[in-house]
Amino acid sequence: MRLILYSKPGCHLCEGLQEKLEQIQNLSFELEIRDITTREDWFAAYEYEVPVLYLSNHRGTEEKEGSEKPLPRPSPRASVQQLEQMLRKYLAN
């Protein structure tokens, strides 16, 4: 499984979420960070929404339509353990 984090430089919420995701040890997933400032379509879609988290069941870098699904945004106050529990629920489905 792959988690995709849409982020942008200087976004403190993005950095906080990325740090917590990197601390999760009991779940197996690959974390891909996508900087929305590198693509106009990402920037247009997520400029005011970052951080945005997607779950992808597709391996590799090329995107497949429908293989990515958005996850609800975790609270910035969520602990690493709470974030792990939330992800466990979605990874199980």
N, CA, C and O atoms as CSV, one atom per row, in Angstrom:
chain,resi,resn,atom,element,x,y,z
A,1,MET,N,N,0.832,-1.186,0.000
A,1,MET,CA,C,0.000,0.000,0.000
A,1,MET,C,C,0.878,1.251,0.000
A,1,MET,O,O,1.988,1.258,0.531
A,2,ARG,N,N,0.355,2.283,-0.599
A,2,ARG,CA,C,1.099,3.528,-0.694
A,2,ARG,C,C,0.217,4.667,-0.212
A,2,ARG,O,O,-0.946,4.771,-0.604
A,3,LEU,N,N,0.770,5.518,0.637
A,3,LEU,CA,C,0.085,6.735,1.058
A,3,LEU,C,C,0.700,7.885,0.280
A,3,LEU,O,O,1.918,7.971,0.126
A,4,ILE,N,N,-0.157,8.760,-0.204
A,4,ILE,CA,C,0.304,9.921,-0.956
A,4,ILE,C,C,-0.083,11.153,-0.155
A,4,ILE,O,O,-1.253,11.347,0.174
A,5,LEU,N,N,0.903,11.983,0.155
A,5,LEU,CA,C,0.669,13.203,0.900
A,5,LEU,C,C,0.901,14.382,-0.026
A,5,LEU,O,O,2.026,14.638,-0.453
A,6,TYR,N,N,-0.180,15.102,-0.334
A,6,TYR,CA,C,-0.048,16.334,-1.110
A,6,TYR,C,C,0.316,17.422,-0.126
A,6,TYR,O,O,-0.368,17.625,0.877
A,7,SER,N,N,1.402,18.123,-0.422
A,7,SER,CA,C,2.003,19.042,0.520
A,7,SER,C,C,2.552,20.237,-0.239
A,7,SER,O,O,2.600,20.237,-1.469
A,8,LYS,N,N,2.969,21.265,0.512
A,8,LYS,CA,C,3.693,22.362,-0.129
A,8,LYS,C,C,4.715,22.914,0.853
A,8,LYS,O,O,4.529,22.824,2.066
A,9,PRO,N,N,5.802,23.489,0.326
A,9,PRO,CA,C,6.849,24.013,1.186
A,9,PRO,C,C,6.294,25.066,2.144
A,9,PRO,O,O,5.461,25.888,1.763
A,10,GLY,N,N,6.765,25.030,3.396
A,10,GLY,CA,C,6.343,26.021,4.374
A,10,GLY,C,C,5.009,25.739,5.028
A,10,GLY,O,O,4.527,26.550,5.819
A,11,CYS,N,N,4.398,24.604,4.715
A,11,CYS,CA,C,3.098,24.240,5.309
A,11,CYS,C,C,3.360,23.474,6.604
A,11,CYS,O,O,3.796,22.323,6.575
A,12,HIS,N,N,3.091,24.121,7.737
A,12,HIS,CA,C,3.388,23.482,9.027
A,12,HIS,C,C,2.501,22.272,9.294
A,12,HIS,O,O,2.946,21.299,9.903
A,13,LEU,N,N,1.247,22.324,8.842
A,13,LEU,CA,C,0.355,21.163,9.017
A,13,LEU,C,C,0.871,19.983,8.203
A,13,LEU,O,O,0.816,18.837,8.649
A,14,CYS,N,N,1.373,20.274,7.004
A,14,CYS,CA,C,1.921,19.220,6.134
A,14,CYS,C,C,3.140,18.577,6.785
A,14,CYS,O,O,3.273,17.354,6.824
A,15,GLU,N,N,4.028,19.434,7.299
A,15,GLU,CA,C,5.254,18.926,7.912
A,15,GLU,C,C,4.940,18.087,9.142
A,15,GLU,O,O,5.560,17.049,9.370
A,16,GLY,N,N,3.966,18.547,9.939
A,16,GLY,CA,C,3.587,17.804,11.143
A,16,GLY,C,C,3.016,16.443,10.804
A,16,GLY,O,O,3.347,15.444,11.443
A,17,LEU,N,N,2.150,16.405,9.788
A,17,LEU,CA,C,1.545,15.136,9.384
A,17,LEU,C,C,2.607,14.200,8.816
A,17,LEU,O,O,2.606,13.006,9.114
A,18,GLN,N,N,3.510,14.737,8.002
A,18,GLN,CA,C,4.569,13.908,7.432
A,18,GLN,C,C,5.432,13.302,8.533
A,18,GLN,O,O,5.763,12.118,8.481
A,19,GLU,N,N,5.799,14.106,9.529
A,19,GLU,CA,C,6.614,13.601,10.647
A,19,GLU,C,C,5.916,12.450,11.358
A,19,GLU,O,O,6.536,11.431,11.665
A,20,LYS,N,N,4.621,12.618,11.620
A,20,LYS,CA,C,3.879,11.565,12.320
A,20,LYS,C,C,3.780,10.301,11.476
A,20,LYS,O,O,3.934,9.193,11.990
A,21,LEU,N,N,3.521,10.469,10.171
A,21,LEU,CA,C,3.438,9.300,9.288
A,21,LEU,C,C,4.761,8.536,9.274
A,21,LEU,O,O,4.777,7.305,9.252
A,22,GLU,N,N,5.869,9.278,9.288
A,22,GLU,CA,C,7.182,8.635,9.251
A,22,GLU,C,C,7.503,7.911,10.566
A,22,GLU,O,O,8.392,7.060,10.600
A,23,GLN,N,N,6.785,8.243,11.643
A,23,GLN,CA,C,7.031,7.599,12.935
A,23,GLN,C,C,6.225,6.313,13.118
A,23,GLN,O,O,6.482,5.549,14.048
A,24,ILE,N,N,5.260,6.071,12.241
A,24,ILE,CA,C,4.432,4.863,12.373
A,24,ILE,C,C,5.273,3.642,12.020
A,24,ILE,O,O,5.843,3.562,10.932
A,25,GLN,N,N,5.345,2.693,12.950
A,25,GLN,CA,C,6.204,1.531,12.724
A,25,GLN,C,C,5.431,0.223,12.591
A,25,GLN,O,O,5.968,-0.755,12.071
A,26,ASN,N,N,4.198,0.189,13.044
A,26,ASN,CA,C,3.457,-1.074,13.068
A,26,ASN,C,C,2.597,-1.297,11.823
A,26,ASN,O,O,1.855,-2.276,11.743
A,27,LEU,N,N,2.698,-0.401,10.867
A,27,LEU,CA,C,1.949,-0.553,9.617
A,27,LEU,C,C,2.945,-0.510,8.468
A,27,LEU,O,O,3.927,0.230,8.504
A,28,SER,N,N,2.677,-1.306,7.464
A,28,SER,CA,C,3.563,-1.339,6.310
A,28,SER,C,C,2.958,-0.530,5.174
A,28,SER,O,O,1.946,-0.927,4.598
A,29,PHE,N,N,3.567,0.594,4.852
A,29,PHE,CA,C,3.126,1.389,3.707
A,29,PHE,C,C,4.304,2.211,3.209
A,29,PHE,O,O,5.275,2.462,3.923
A,30,GLU,N,N,4.174,2.614,1.962
A,30,GLU,CA,C,5.172,3.458,1.328
A,30,GLU,C,C,4.600,4.873,1.351
A,30,GLU,O,O,3.434,5.068,1.007
A,31,LEU,N,N,5.396,5.861,1.750
A,31,LEU,CA,C,4.917,7.240,1.803
A,31,LEU,C,C,5.509,8.025,0.639
A,31,LEU,O,O,6.727,8.107,0.479
A,32,GLU,N,N,4.625,8.598,-0.169
A,32,GLU,CA,C,5.053,9.430,-1.292
A,32,GLU,C,C,4.607,10.856,-1.000
A,32,GLU,O,O,3.429,11.100,-0.743
A,33,ILE,N,N,5.546,11.798,-1.039
A,33,ILE,CA,C,5.222,13.201,-0.819
A,33,ILE,C,C,5.126,13.871,-2.185
A,33,ILE,O,O,6.055,13.790,-2.988
A,34,ARG,N,N,4.003,14.530,-2.445
A,34,ARG,CA,C,3.833,15.251,-3.714
A,34,ARG,C,C,3.746,16.748,-3.406
A,34,ARG,O,O,2.822,17.210,-2.737
A,35,ASP,N,N,4.720,17.481,-3.906
A,35,ASP,CA,C,4.766,18.929,-3.734
A,35,ASP,C,C,3.818,19.556,-4.763
A,35,ASP,O,O,4.050,19.469,-5.969
A,36,ILE,N,N,2.744,20.191,-4.266
A,36,ILE,CA,C,1.735,20.723,-5.192
A,36,ILE,C,C,2.257,21.901,-6.013
A,36,ILE,O,O,1.643,22.278,-7.011
A,37,THR,N,N,3.391,22.488,-5.598
A,37,THR,CA,C,3.919,23.611,-6.373
A,37,THR,C,C,4.649,23.146,-7.628
A,37,THR,O,O,5.087,23.972,-8.430
A,38,THR,N,N,4.784,21.826,-7.809
A,38,THR,CA,C,5.509,21.313,-8.977
A,38,THR,C,C,4.589,21.018,-10.160
A,38,THR,O,O,5.061,20.784,-11.273
A,39,ARG,N,N,3.270,21.027,-9.918
A,39,ARG,CA,C,2.328,20.752,-11.012
A,39,ARG,C,C,1.110,21.648,-10.891
A,39,ARG,O,O,0.519,21.763,-9.817
A,40,GLU,N,N,0.737,22.282,-11.992
A,40,GLU,CA,C,-0.394,23.213,-11.974
A,40,GLU,C,C,-1.698,22.533,-11.562
A,40,GLU,O,O,-2.493,23.118,-10.827
A,41,ASP,N,N,-1.926,21.301,-12.031
A,41,ASP,CA,C,-3.190,20.624,-11.702
A,41,ASP,C,C,-3.273,20.317,-10.210
A,41,ASP,O,O,-4.336,20.462,-9.608
A,42,TRP,N,N,-2.156,19.892,-9.604
A,42,TRP,CA,C,-2.157,19.624,-8.164
A,42,TRP,C,C,-2.373,20.919,-7.397
A,42,TRP,O,O,-3.123,20.960,-6.422
A,43,PHE,N,N,-1.698,21.991,-7.856
A,43,PHE,CA,C,-1.808,23.274,-7.156
A,43,PHE,C,C,-3.244,23.782,-7.202
A,43,PHE,O,O,-3.781,24.246,-6.197
A,44,ALA,N,N,-3.856,23.691,-8.374
A,44,ALA,CA,C,-5.245,24.154,-8.522
A,44,ALA,C,C,-6.187,23.351,-7.631
A,44,ALA,O,O,-7.121,23.899,-7.046
A,45,ALA,N,N,-5.934,22.050,-7.534
A,45,ALA,CA,C,-6.824,21.178,-6.767
A,45,ALA,C,C,-6.630,21.319,-5.257
A,45,ALA,O,O,-7.600,21.241,-4.503
A,46,TYR,N,N,-5.396,21.522,-4.809
A,46,TYR,CA,C,-5.109,21.409,-3.377
A,46,TYR,C,C,-4.533,22.666,-2.723
A,46,TYR,O,O,-4.125,22.631,-1.563
A,47,GLU,N,N,-4.499,23.786,-3.470
A,47,GLU,CA,C,-3.868,25.000,-2.953
A,47,GLU,C,C,-4.330,25.360,-1.539
A,47,GLU,O,O,-3.514,25.709,-0.685
A,48,TYR,N,N,-5.646,25.272,-1.294
A,48,TYR,CA,C,-6.178,25.655,0.016
A,48,TYR,C,C,-6.543,24.453,0.874
A,48,TYR,O,O,-7.144,24.606,1.937
A,49,GLU,N,N,-6.182,23.259,0.418
A,49,GLU,CA,C,-6.610,22.032,1.100
A,49,GLU,C,C,-5.487,21.290,1.818
A,49,GLU,O,O,-5.760,20.478,2.703
A,50,VAL,N,N,-4.225,21.551,1.456
A,50,VAL,CA,C,-3.128,20.757,2.011
A,50,VAL,C,C,-3.087,20.853,3.529
A,50,VAL,O,O,-3.423,21.899,4.084
A,51,PRO,N,N,-2.685,19.792,4.212
A,51,PRO,CA,C,-2.232,18.515,3.665
A,51,PRO,C,C,-3.410,17.627,3.254
A,51,PRO,O,O,-4.430,17.574,3.941
A,52,VAL,N,N,-3.255,16.941,2.136
A,52,VAL,CA,C,-4.276,16.007,1.661
A,52,VAL,C,C,-3.626,14.633,1.563
A,52,VAL,O,O,-2.534,14.476,1.017
A,53,LEU,N,N,-4.324,13.646,2.105
A,53,LEU,CA,C,-3.785,12.294,2.166
A,53,LEU,C,C,-4.625,11.367,1.296
A,53,LEU,O,O,-5.853,11.364,1.384
A,54,TYR,N,N,-3.960,10.583,0.457
A,54,TYR,CA,C,-4.634,9.596,-0.393
A,54,TYR,C,C,-4.039,8.227,-0.127
A,54,TYR,O,O,-2.868,8.087,0.225
A,55,LEU,N,N,-4.877,7.229,-0.304
A,55,LEU,CA,C,-4.438,5.844,-0.222
A,55,LEU,C,C,-4.422,5.298,-1.637
A,55,LEU,O,O,-5.409,5.412,-2.364
A,56,SER,N,N,-3.306,4.707,-2.027
A,56,SER,CA,C,-3.194,4.148,-3.370
A,56,SER,C,C,-2.893,2.662,-3.260
A,56,SER,O,O,-2.010,2.252,-2.507
A,57,ASN,N,N,-3.632,1.863,-4.012
A,57,ASN,CA,C,-3.336,0.435,-4.023
A,57,ASN,C,C,-2.561,0.086,-5.285
A,57,ASN,O,O,-2.406,-1.084,-5.634
A,58,HIS,N,N,-2.077,1.121,-5.961
A,58,HIS,CA,C,-1.320,0.927,-7.197
A,58,HIS,C,C,0.151,1.154,-6.923
A,58,HIS,O,O,0.521,2.166,-6.327
A,59,ARG,N,N,0.987,0.237,-7.344
A,59,ARG,CA,C,2.440,0.397,-7.158
A,59,ARG,C,C,3.040,1.047,-8.404
A,59,ARG,O,O,2.545,0.878,-9.519
A,60,GLY,N,N,4.088,1.772,-8.186
A,60,GLY,CA,C,4.741,2.437,-9.311
A,60,GLY,C,C,4.383,3.908,-9.326
A,60,GLY,O,O,3.549,4.360,-8.542
A,61,THR,N,N,5.012,4.655,-10.219
A,61,THR,CA,C,4.817,6.099,-10.218
A,61,THR,C,C,3.695,6.547,-11.149
A,61,THR,O,O,3.109,7.608,-10.935
A,62,GLU,N,N,3.393,5.773,-12.161
A,62,GLU,CA,C,2.337,6.210,-13.070
A,62,GLU,C,C,0.982,6.057,-12.367
A,62,GLU,O,O,0.723,5.062,-11.690
A,63,GLU,N,N,0.134,7.065,-12.545
A,63,GLU,CA,C,-1.147,7.070,-11.845
A,63,GLU,C,C,-2.184,6.304,-12.655
A,63,GLU,O,O,-2.247,6.420,-13.879
A,64,LYS,N,N,-2.974,5.540,-11.972
A,64,LYS,CA,C,-4.084,4.839,-12.614
A,64,LYS,C,C,-5.364,5.472,-12.102
A,64,LYS,O,O,-5.529,5.663,-10.897
A,65,GLU,N,N,-6.262,5.794,-13.003
A,65,GLU,CA,C,-7.527,6.409,-12.633
A,65,GLU,C,C,-8.279,5.509,-11.670
A,65,GLU,O,O,-8.449,4.317,-11.928
A,66,GLY,N,N,-8.723,6.070,-10.575
A,66,GLY,CA,C,-9.526,5.291,-9.639
A,66,GLY,C,C,-8.727,4.454,-8.658
A,66,GLY,O,O,-9.307,3.782,-7.806
A,67,SER,N,N,-7.400,4.482,-8.762
A,67,SER,CA,C,-6.619,3.655,-7.844
A,67,SER,C,C,-6.251,4.424,-6.573
A,67,SER,O,O,-5.704,3.849,-5.632
A,68,GLU,N,N,-6.555,5.729,-6.549
A,68,GLU,CA,C,-6.272,6.540,-5.374
A,68,GLU,C,C,-7.574,6.992,-4.749
A,68,GLU,O,O,-8.478,7.471,-5.435
A,69,LYS,N,N,-7.660,6.830,-3.402
A,69,LYS,CA,C,-8.866,7.328,-2.750
A,69,LYS,C,C,-8.485,8.242,-1.599
A,69,LYS,O,O,-7.565,7.953,-0.833
A,70,PRO,N,N,-9.219,9.366,-1.488
A,70,PRO,CA,C,-8.880,10.328,-0.438
A,70,PRO,C,C,-9.208,9.772,0.940
A,70,PRO,O,O,-10.189,9.049,1.117
A,71,LEU,N,N,-8.374,10.119,1.908
A,71,LEU,CA,C,-8.621,9.749,3.298
A,71,LEU,C,C,-9.039,11.010,4.039
A,71,LEU,O,O,-8.631,12.110,3.666
A,72,PRO,N,N,-9.852,10.863,5.090
A,72,PRO,CA,C,-10.227,12.049,5.861
A,72,PRO,C,C,-8.986,12.670,6.492
A,72,PRO,O,O,-8.050,11.971,6.881
A,73,ARG,N,N,-9.001,13.975,6.581
A,73,ARG,CA,C,-7.840,14.658,7.150
A,73,ARG,C,C,-7.767,14.415,8.657
A,73,ARG,O,O,-8.721,14.695,9.383
A,74,PRO,N,N,-6.639,13.898,9.118
A,74,PRO,CA,C,-6.497,13.689,10.563
A,74,PRO,C,C,-6.322,15.027,11.275
A,74,PRO,O,O,-5.804,15.980,10.693
A,75,SER,N,N,-6.740,15.096,12.498
A,75,SER,CA,C,-6.569,16.306,13.293
A,75,SER,C,C,-5.078,16.584,13.482
A,75,SER,O,O,-4.300,15.654,13.692
A,76,PRO,N,N,-4.674,17.847,13.410
A,76,PRO,CA,C,-3.266,18.178,13.671
A,76,PRO,C,C,-2.855,17.776,15.091
A,76,PRO,O,O,-1.665,17.618,15.366
A,77,ARG,N,N,-3.824,17.611,15.991
A,77,ARG,CA,C,-3.522,17.221,17.361
A,77,ARG,C,C,-3.475,15.710,17.546
A,77,ARG,O,O,-3.144,15.226,18.628
A,78,ALA,N,N,-3.804,14.964,16.500
A,78,ALA,CA,C,-3.812,13.498,16.617
A,78,ALA,C,C,-2.405,12.997,16.920
A,78,ALA,O,O,-1.423,13.475,16.352
A,79,SER,N,N,-2.328,12.037,17.815
A,79,SER,CA,C,-1.025,11.444,18.137
A,79,SER,C,C,-0.644,10.454,17.035
A,79,SER,O,O,-1.463,10.108,16.183
A,80,VAL,N,N,0.590,10.013,17.068
A,80,VAL,CA,C,1.060,9.004,16.118
A,80,VAL,C,C,0.186,7.754,16.237
A,80,VAL,O,O,-0.172,7.139,15.232
A,81,GLN,N,N,-0.157,7.383,17.486
A,81,GLN,CA,C,-0.986,6.190,17.718
A,81,GLN,C,C,-2.392,6.370,17.124
A,81,GLN,O,O,-2.933,5.445,16.519
A,82,GLN,N,N,-2.976,7.554,17.298
A,82,GLN,CA,C,-4.315,7.801,16.743
A,82,GLN,C,C,-4.276,7.780,15.222
A,82,GLN,O,O,-5.193,7.268,14.580
A,83,LEU,N,N,-3.230,8.329,14.655
A,83,LEU,CA,C,-3.073,8.326,13.203
A,83,LEU,C,C,-2.933,6.889,12.693
A,83,LEU,O,O,-3.514,6.516,11.674
A,84,GLU,N,N,-2.154,6.100,13.421
A,84,GLU,CA,C,-1.972,4.695,13.046
A,84,GLU,C,C,-3.299,3.940,13.093
A,84,GLU,O,O,-3.591,3.145,12.200
A,85,GLN,N,N,-4.102,4.182,14.126
A,85,GLN,CA,C,-5.408,3.511,14.235
A,85,GLN,C,C,-6.312,3.893,13.064
A,85,GLN,O,O,-6.983,3.037,12.489
A,86,MET,N,N,-6.327,5.178,12.715
A,86,MET,CA,C,-7.144,5.626,11.591
A,86,MET,C,C,-6.696,4.941,10.305
A,86,MET,O,O,-7.526,4.454,9.537
A,87,LEU,N,N,-5.387,4.902,10.069
A,87,LEU,CA,C,-4.878,4.285,8.838
A,87,LEU,C,C,-5.141,2.796,8.810
A,87,LEU,O,O,-5.454,2.238,7.759
A,88,ARG,N,N,-5.017,2.148,9.957
A,88,ARG,CA,C,-5.270,0.708,10.038
A,88,ARG,C,C,-6.682,0.390,9.546
A,88,ARG,O,O,-6.896,-0.590,8.832
A,89,LYS,N,N,-7.638,1.228,9.936
A,89,LYS,CA,C,-9.027,1.057,9.533
A,89,LYS,C,C,-9.180,1.116,8.015
A,89,LYS,O,O,-9.915,0.321,7.429
A,90,TYR,N,N,-8.478,2.066,7.377
A,90,TYR,CA,C,-8.606,2.222,5.921
A,90,TYR,C,C,-7.771,1.208,5.152
A,90,TYR,O,O,-8.158,0.791,4.060
A,91,LEU,N,N,-6.644,0.810,5.699
A,91,LEU,CA,C,-5.812,-0.192,5.029
A,91,LEU,C,C,-6.484,-1.556,5.046
A,91,LEU,O,O,-6.237,-2.389,4.173
A,92,ALA,N,N,-7.329,-1.781,6.036
A,92,ALA,CA,C,-8.016,-3.078,6.163
A,92,ALA,C,C,-9.096,-3.242,5.097
A,92,ALA,O,O,-9.437,-4.366,4.728
A,93,ASN,N,N,-9.631,-2.135,4.604
A,93,ASN,CA,C,-10.748,-2.208,3.624
A,93,ASN,C,C,-10.273,-2.483,2.222
A,93,ASN,O,O,-11.085,-2.571,1.301
